[in-house]
Amino acid sequence: MINGVQHYLVVDDDSTSNLLCKLIIQKFDAKAIVASYLRPEEALEYIIEKYSKTNKSIPTILFLDVNMPTMTGFEFLDRFLKFNTEIQQQFTVYILSSSMEDFSSERKKYPSIADFLSKPLMVSHLKEIHHQKINVF
């Protein structure tokens, strides 16, 4: 959070899902800054552009869809994990999925994933995330 403002990044190929996420986030936190991308490749470019060219940390919650046509959420993470540690450390990653598969092997492979959440994103998810962040500090 910067000056009391939480940043969010939503990456999902479904425009309705992105809009719903943005509305839910803003309902939970009216001051939140929300960026959303339909194409994961564009989101990766945005991360490089925004997060590598600043001298200050921008703690960001990333909601990432698993099943996208051009790149899966896990392929996205494979590329994301090649970024500098300084960039990676600014993100808390939550996987959003409409199917609740067994993601135990992915959880082991991608320790940067904080949790797996079922779609749609709900205010209760955000309350739990906020509660976890408070208890960490």
Buried (B, 14 or more C-beta within 10 A) or exposed (E): BEEEEBBBBBBBBBEEBBEBBBEBBBEBBEEBBBBBBBBBBEBBEBBBEBBEEEEEEBEBBBBBBBEBEEBBBBEBBEBBEEBEEEBBEBBBBBBBBEEEEEBEEBEEBBEBBBBBBEBEBBEEBBEEBBEEBEEEE
